Amino acid sequence: MRNNPFVTLLLLCCVEIMLYVYCGYINFVPFGDWEFSLAFLCFFIPVISVIINFCPMDSSYRKAFRYLTVFMVIVSIIIFIGFSYLLALGKAYQH
């Protein structure tokens, strides 16, 4: 796991899914709002990976994980913008 950032990414995805399902199970109020849940789903893993990036680790693993973190942040911003646009378009089309 130390030399493979994709295993860390897979574990973060599992934690995110479990947290999202649990918050929906206990009827946590902000998850009823589409905008908040979309932001949570898009930015949970990149924020945690940025926090992990500041932890001390091996230099070779740090370099690979830093590149993966930058890639995830860029992709999550693009996904968030795209989904926000589609949700706004859907709301406008309903009226």
N, C-alpha and C positions, 0 to 999 in steps of 0.2 A: 504494500500500500504506500510505502514511503516514496517509491520511485515512479509511481503511476498516478498522475493527477486525475485521471478519468475515474478511478475507483473512488476517490474523494468526491468527485462530482456526482457519481451514482449514489453514494451514501447521502449526500446533501439533498438529492431529488427524493429519496425515500423519506427523509426527515420532513421535507416540505409537504409531501403528500399526506403523511401521517398527521402532521400538525393541522393541515387544512381540513381533513376529515374529522379530526377531533373537535376543532372549533365549530364546525358545522353540526356535530353531534350534540354539543352542549348549548347550541343556539347562541353563540357569541354574536352580539348585535352588529359590529362592523362588517361581518362577512355577508350580511344581507344586502349590503351596498355593492353594486357591480364594480364601481370605480375603485373602491378600496381593495376588493378581492383581486381585481386585475393587477393592481400595483403590487400587491403581496405576492401573487404568483409570478410576476415578471422579475421582481427585484429581490426576492428572498435569497436565492442561491448566489447571485453576484455580491450582495452585501456580506454574506457569511464568508465567501471566498476572499473578499478584500480584508476582512478581519483576520482570517487564517493567514493571509499573506504577511501580516505584521508579526506573526509568531516566529520564534527562532526555529529554523529547520536547515536541512542540508542545502548547500549552495546549488548543486545540480538540480535538486527537486524544486528549489525556490525559483530558479529561472524558468523551468517548464510550467510551474504553477502560475507564475506571474503572467506569462503569455496566455495561458488559458483563462485567467481572470480578466485580462483586458479584452479578450475575444468574447467572453460571456457578458461583460458589461455592454459592449457595443451591440451585440445581438439582442440583449434584453431591452435596450433602449429602442431599437428598431421594431421589435415585436410589440412593445408597449405603444409606440406611436401608431403602428398599423392597426392593432386591436382597438385603440381609442378612436381612431378614425372610423373603423367599421361600426363600432357601437354608436357613435354620433350619427353616422349615416343611417343606421337602422332606426334610431329614435326619430330622426327627421322624416324618414320615409313613412313611419306610422302615423304621423300627423298630417 
